[in-house]
Amino acid sequence: GIAVMSVIFITSFLMALVMVIVWQKSVFLAAGFLIFFWIIEASFLSSAFIKVPQGGWVSLVLAIAFMLIMFVWHYGTRRKYSFDLHNKVPIKWILGLGPSLGIVRVPGIGLIYSELATGVPPIFSHFVTNLPAFHRVLVFVCVKSVPVPYVPAEERFLIGRVCPRPYRMYRCIVRYGYKDLQKDEGSFEDLLIQSLAEFIQMEATESQLSSSDASYDGRMAVIGSSLRGFGGDGDGLVVSELDPDDSVVQSSTSKSEILRSLRTAYDDALDEDPNRARRRRLRFHVPETAVPSSSAAGVTDPEVREELMELVEAKEAGVAYVVGHSYVKARKSSSFLKKLVIDFGYSFLRKNCRGPAVALQIPHISLIEVGMIYHV
């Protein structure tokens, strides 16, 4: 009763503001409206407060407890996001390292999950400064929930570059509506590969994007997330489905035989699970036909073809999911209340909630968690 009558009480006040500001009515008319309805609503609200000493306080205590829990989670999450936002890796620093990033670029695709839709997250520099190797193709993946019920499949992915073409660094924003079901993304890797291939060719056909690398970061293109071109040459990649008994012929730059056998055993175990749909095994390769360039139709662009070839070889070498495993701590100069909220409340909630790998349904055999301490 208190919740319902409080909403009505506040709504009447907001209605009076609408009368004055929007409808341009007299202040006295709005005041009369507000007083008339507040007298009626206050009688109902006071009757609800009478029940508080008789046991209604239990509901209020539970509501306050849940509100505090939500406040602690929201405050800690907002502070963590603010830390990521203010500690992004400068693009100039990455450009200064060169296309090799100053480390060994090993075969494969690295999907770096982050909440940032722009810039490079700090876990990337933390990983690079501690380990001397990273994947040849890097994709910064950001999963966003948008305030619409459903996002069509053809508008699911936003693809862009983070650095110039030789760096092989991309950004992918995956958008879901609040009613979209994030099912088992067994084909997410295949959808991502084809979306990247379409973006590479789209970029090559647009003179504004291909003529200058100054706008590589921040320029995104909407790419559909359906496997088009299945069984044909598609948009520059040939997509073919393998039989269950067939195996993908790996290139010389692929993982070792032991790692490939482990991955195959893991995929077979998932396929035998009765609760999971059998995953289609697809293979990509670049056709021998010409890839259109931005200069003239039908002329092969060697840079585009080379980039597509590297993308396919990286897919065959394997995909790794890099997820940050953060520990949020309050700074030493913080107040006692902030330390209590961050070090105890928020840390307890993070330890007892679903991990990012579980929420994103990432296969454990391909998961890499990067631990990092956030001092907020």
Phi, psi and omega in degrees: 000319178296319181296314183293313183291330177293320178297315179296320180298315180288324180298322178297320178295317178295326178295322177296323176295321178297320180298322183278314189276316186271310184275351179059041177273170180292146178295324180293323177295317178294320178295320178296318176300316183293317181294319182299311183284328178295327178296317179291315183289328180293329178293318177292320181294320179293326177293328177289324180292335179297332182280352183298311180294342183270009178129351178292344180295336180297315179296322179294319179296316178297320180296319179295321179297312179295325178295320178295320179298314179295324179293317179298316180295316181295318181294314180295318179295321180292321178293322178295316179295322178296324177296314178299321184292323183269355180238030177295149179287125180296137178297325179298325178294320179292319179296327178292336179283338181090172181303332179276355181060017179074011182225181178275126177263105183273157179297148178124175179244130176251117177263110183260111182276136181206157176274352182278130177271348177222154178079178181252126183293155181294339179295336179294310179294326178296322179289314184295321182287345181252335178236134187273025182209149175209167186289156182293324178244126181243133178230119176273112186258131178232120179262120184238140171260123183256153185281051174226154183298312184224147174249120180301152182299327181284355177240016186289316188257139167244121185243141176202176177259152174259324181224174177303166188306317183298342182283337181057048179238126184232168175231138179228120175255117180260121185252133177233143172279169184285353174251356177290137177265118177277085183285184179301112183273057179294332180260012182299319180298317181294318178297321181293319180298313182291325178294320177295319179296319178294322179295319181300317180286325177297320179295324181289334181273349180256119184295329182292327181273324185276343184276341184217136176264006182288340183249029184291324182264132180100343178267115183242151178235138178281121181237131178294150184252037175247145183282087177274160179075020182292122180086000180225198182274350172055223181253049177110345177238138173270124180251122180230144180264134180270147173290156181303329183271353180276160177233148180284129177283115184276150178279176182290343180266013184280178178293172180291165181298324181295314181294322178294321179293323177296317180294320178295318178297322179294316179295321179295323178295323177291322180293330180280351179290120182293340182274357182240143176287143180293131185277134174286134178259115184248157176225139180248148168203154183277127181290165180282346180290162185289145173263124183300140177251175181280348184273313181207145182291140177081359179267130183288128175264108184297327180293319179293316180297319178297321180293321177294320178297317178295325179295316180293317179296323178293323177296317179293329180288335178129154180241131178243140180255117182256117183235137178283132175249091191266149173241116184265125179231145176281147179294157181296330181277002182287160178288166181297321181295319179294319177297322179295318182290314185280307188289332183248304184293304183292321178297321178295318180294321180293325180289337185249013176252173180294138176287159180299327180293325179285317182295324181268000178056050180272132178296133186294330183291339181252010186270134172234118179258128181254112180281138181205139180263129178255118175261104185254000000 
